[in-house]
Amino acid sequence: MHIAPHDNQNKPIVDAENALVPLNYFNIVKLKKGEVFEYAVPGYETCVVPATGTVDVDVEGAIYPDLGRRTEDVWDGEPEGVYVPVGAKVRITCVTEATETFIAGAKYDKVLEPFDVREAELDVVQYGSDDTKTHRKIKHILGTKYHDKVGRLLVSELFTVGEGGWSGFPSHKHDTDRPGEDGEMIETRHDETYNFRFKPNYGSGIQMLQREDNKPGDAYHIMDGSTICLDKGYHPCAVLPGYQMYYFTILGGLSQRSLKQYFQPTHEEQLHTIPGIMDMVAKFK
């Protein structure tokens, strides 16, 4: 589903118990200097990530000052985040002229401890190539290194490297908890939500969604600020030539945090043509 860019007035774009992606939560909060936003999401662990601007974050008395270093846009520096336990009361205060802050969430039933992730603690992977039109960089904020500190939530930022090109290819899905004959999972159920940005910001792209292999699917015209919710199916996306693309990525697992992608059989052989892609896959497990 495509949610067109709009002024959400600091109200959730994907609220708790969303009909399509009930395992996800997503909000965009815009504040000016000195303004405060407070929230709590019962039944969901969350992560506060400034897209631009700097904020102080108070998680029930645990203080994380000066979170976020970017000023112009999401290309202007590295992300930082604060993990918020299920249902915790949070107070976000803008300390720069303005901030646009993402709040990502996933359904979970246990209360863990808050912590922050600073620039030096990011897990970054780059893969693909210009020749295969798949060159991209992923900055994991809540990646695999935090499996012992986070319940079901995975949060990352994905960038196309250079202008134009594809992301999420070879096409894959993760809509069913499915064990193989040996008992190991060959696919996991993870709901996914994206928020897109383009550089320049009048750029755009396309999000494909193919629910069954070798059968026609759907395509959505994505623009700066578009939100995509993915509950099932194979879902590559592309950016127009001459533009760069970014998308903030939220994954929430049904039964486990580790993501197991199932690659579309028709295109699976392409895994052997894209440099470094298996390193990318490993970073989500």
N, C-alpha and C positions, 0 to 999 in steps of 0.2 A: 504494500500500500504506500502511496505517495502522499505526504502531507506538505502542501505548498508552503513556501516561506510566508510568514505572517508575524505580526506583533502578538506574542503570546501573553504579554503583560505579566510576566514572571509566574504564569500558571503552567502546570505540567503539560508538555506536548504529548507525551505518552504517560498516562497516569497509572497508578497501581491497578492491577487486575484488568488491564487493557484487553479487550475482546480478542484481538488478533495476536498480540505478543504479551501474554500475561506474566511472563518471566522477566520482563524489562520495565524500566522506569526511566524517563528522560525529561529534564527541564532545562530551559535556558533562562538565566537570571541576568538582567541588565540593571546596573546601579551606577550612581554618580558618587563622587567623593563624600564620605561620611554616611552614606545611606546604608541601611542594614536590611538583610533578608533572613528570616528565620524559617526553618522547616523541620519536619520529622516525618518519616515514611514507615509506618508500622508494617512489619512483614517483609521489608526490603533493606538490604545493605546498599549503601550508596558511596559514590566517589565524587568529590568536588574538584573540578579542573577548570581553572581560568583559561578561556580562549584568548582573551586580552585583558590587560590590567592586572593589578595586584590586590589581593584581599587578605584580611586576617580571618582565620576560621577558628571558631570555638565549638568544640564537641563536648558538651556537658562538662565544661571546666578544663578540658585539655586544649591548650592554646597552640595554634600553628600560625605564626605571624608571617607576613610578607610572602604569601604564596602566589606564584606566577610572575614571570619576567617579561612577557611579551607586550608590545605596545601597539604596533600598527595592525597586525593580523596574525594568523596562526603560523605563518612562515617566519615570523620575526622572533626567533628564539625557540627554546625548548619548553615542553609542557612540564607542569608539576601537579601533584594531586594530594588529596587527603582522603583516606579511607574512613568511612563512617559506619559504625555498627548498626545492626537492624534496630529501627525505631528510635535511634538517638536524636536528641534535640540539638540542632545546629544553628549557629549564628554566624552569618557571613557579613563582613564589613568591608566596604570598598575604601582603600587607602590611596588610590591614585585618582586622577581626574574622572575616570570611568572604568567600568569593567563589564565584560560579557563573560559569564561563567556557566559552564556546563555542569549539570548534576546527573550522573549516570547511576542506574540502580539495577539490582537483580533480586528476585525473590529468594528468601532464605529464612530458616527457622531457628537459628542459633545466634546468640549475641557474642561477638568477638571484641577485640580491643582496637581502638582507633590508632592510626599511624599516618605519617606523611611520606610522600615520595618526592624527592627533590631531583633536580636536573642530573646530578652525578649518579643517581640510582636507576635511571631509565635503562631499559633493555632494548637496544636498537638492532634491527636486522635490515639489510638491503639485498634485494635479489632481482632477477630478471635482467633484461638487456634492451638496448635500443633496437637491435635487430629484430627481436621477437615482439616489440611494442608492449613489453610487460615490465618495464623498469620502475620499481617503486621501493619506498622506504617505509618501515613500520616502527613506530616508537611505542613500546609497551609501557604503560603506566602501571596498571595492575596486570602483570604478566605471570608466567609460570613460576618465577622466583618467590611469589607470595602465596603458593598453594597452602602453606601451613598457617597463613594469617587471614585468608579471605575464604568465604564460603562457596559462592557460585559465580561471582562477578569477574569478568574480564573486560578491561578497558584499554584501548589503544588509539593511536592516531596514525592514519595511513596517508602517504603522500605519493603521487606520481612523480617520478624523477624525470625532469625535462617536460616538454610540452606535448600534449596528445598522448594516446596510448590506452591500454587496457589494465584493469585491476580485477582481482577475483577470478583470474583465469589460470589454468584450466577450471572450468565451471565445477562447482562443488555444492553440496548441500549438507545440512546438519539438522534434520527435522524429526528424527526418530532415534530412540535408544534401541540399538540393534546389535546384539552380540553375534560373533562368528561361531563356527563349529567348535573352536577351541575355547570358547567362553570369553575371549577378548572382544572388546567393543570394536566394531568396524564403522560405527557411526553413533553420534550422540545427539540428543535433542538439545539444541541451544537456540532460543529466540535471539534475534539480532536487530539492532536499530542503528541507523547511520544518520549523521547530519553532515551535509556537504558544504564545502566552500570552494571557490574558484579564484584564480589569479590570472589576469585581472578579474574583478568580481562580476563582470558582465559575461563571463564565459559560462558554458553549460556542458552538459553531457547526457548520458543515457544509462538508465539502470534496467537491465534485463531480468526477467523472472520466468524461468521455464520449469513448470511443475513436473513434467514427465520427460524422460529422455526421448528425443526424436519426435516430439510433438510440439506444435506451435505454442508459444507462451505470450507474455505481455512485455511491454517496454514503457518506461516512464521517462519523460523529459525532466531532468533534474537541473536546478538552478542554484545560485548562491543562497544558502539557507534552507534548501530542501531537506526534509526528513523522510527516510525510507524505513518501513517496518517489514521484516522478513520472518514469516512463520514457517514456510516450506518452499522447497524447490531450489533449482540451480540459479545462481544470481551474480553473474559477472557485470561489471560496469565499465564505461569508457568516457573519456573526456575529448572534446573537440580538439583538432590540431591547433596549435598556437596558444593553448591554455594549460595551466597547471590545475590539478585537482587534489583536494584534501577531503578526507571524511573521518569524523569522530565516530568511533565504533564501540558499541555496547553489546556484549554477549552475556546471556544468563542461562546457565545450565539447569536442566530439570533434575538430574540425579547425580551429577558430578560437575566439577569445575573444568576439568581437562576437556578440551575440544577435540573431537575426532571427526574430521571432514571425510565425506564420501564423494570421491571425484566422479564426475559424469562419465560413464563408460565410453561414450562416443568420442570424447576428447582426452581420455586418460593418458594416451600415448604422448600427449604434449608435455606431460610431466618431465619427460626425458630431454626436452628441447630448451627448457627455461633454466638458466643458470641460478643455482642457489635456492631453488624453490623448496627443496626438502628441509633446508635449514629453517625456512619460514614456517613450514608445517609443524616442525618440532617445537617452535616457540609458543604455540598455542596449546600444547599437550600438558 
